[in-house]
Amino acid sequence: MKILIKGGRIIDPRNNMDTVTDIYIEKGIISEIGTDLDPEGLEIEVIDARGKIVAPGLVDMHCHLREPGFEYKEDIESGTKSAAMGGFTSVACMPNTNPVIDNAAVVKYIVSKAESLGYANVYPIGAISKGLKGEELAEIGELKFAGVVGISDDGRPVSKSGLMRRALEYASMFDVTVISHCEDMDLVNDGHMNEGYMSTYLGLRGITRAAEEVMVSRDILIAEATKTGVHIAHVSTRGSVDLVRQAKKRGVRVTCETCPHYFTLTDKAVDGFNTNAKMNPPLRTDDDVEAIKEGLADGTIDAIATDHAPHHIDEKNCEFAIAANGIVGFETALSLGITYLVNEGVLSINQLIEKMSANPADILGLNKGSLMVNRPADIVIFDTDEEYTVNVSGFESKGKNSPYDGWKLKGRVQYTIVNGRIVVNQGILL
């Protein structure tokens, strides 16, 4: 397929590009970038991008595609369809599947399935410990050579500090990113939401912010002592942001991410026992939301991930205490960033794109997140001014568990191009 993108505002933070120009794509590769391009030949698909942003395809470094084992929630095909609708051309899927992604066979299964049915590039994250049990290291070298781009026990913390130290040391030998799910289960103490006024008001057992912050501090200190790198997943509290900020000033090799729900929602969203607002880490307070925005603005928080976590309706349509944690995130992430970060002056559109493309790609060591000649054409085109109302029934994801149903947002994806193939055309999945 030959594609000519005409007259869009090309934003590529990695290459300091922000200009109105054209992009020509041939054989899946960006062939040329320049003004007034007029390539010769027949059967060229021309996309009129005037008034729209043309950016590197978004990279989500933290999502759950549920396959293998939980295909009733989501599978690789439906998950990547959802990702493409949100402008994501590359996604990294977490290992809490069944079987767990702790061996080469499961990695190769996911890679093969994504190549045949995927609507986006899929990069598996392997487990830190065998079976996610936190007892014994998984075969990190085997996982690396099979194709993982990081390791994590996401969904569960690595409670044993010695095991976490060995994980960081082994991973550094294989140049694999360690993604830490920071949660002290003793402090969680069977809680269901953030500890504070709302948990007291609703009569729900609360989770202290210290449950996250204690483990953030531990992993930063281990990384500092071993001179290795660590990435902190889904940061949600002011204390965690401050810990990462201070560590970076000391020269610790630490990066971190947050998610759209942590800069748009507070624990007030749980009022009425709304299970679509139940997640882990839990939604926090107005002060924490402000801290997350401050961390994004000053560079403490490197990336925005979705933590896309689809569930079957029966797993949410139940008592709050037994409802599953998580929300679907692919199809609203960019719009939430535009509406609540760019339009509120927290980030520029260039900074938002950087935190959703170049930075997560760099953290995982992916050759993604930029627009360069002779590189695969992974591109998103979106209109920052288009307003729409979120309708979960129209999601491509099998999961409909989103607290944003009915919200009015700005910024909608018009085109998603993956390896030179148009998979979303004028907002419609092909």
Secondary structure, DSSP 8 states (H G I E B T S, - for coil): -EEEEEEEEEEEGGGTEEEEEEEEEETTEEEEEETT----SS-EEEEE-TTSEEEE-EEEEEE---TTT-TTT--HHHHHHHHHHTTEEEEEE-S-SSS-S-SHHHHHHHHHHHHHH-SSEEEEEE-SBGGG-SSSB--HHHHHHHT-SEE--TTS----HHHHHHHHHHHHHTT-EEEE----HHHHTT--EESSHHHHHHT--EE-THHHHHHHHHHHHHHHHHT--EEE-S--SHHHHHHHHHHHHTT--EEEEE-HHHHH--GGGGTTT-GGG--SS----HHHHHHHHHHHHHTSS-EE---B----HHHHSS-GGGS------TTTHHHHHIIIIITTTSS-HHHHHHHHTHHHHHHHT-S-S---TTSB--EEEEEEEEEEE--GGG-SSS----TTTT-EEEEEEEEEEETTEEEEETTEE-
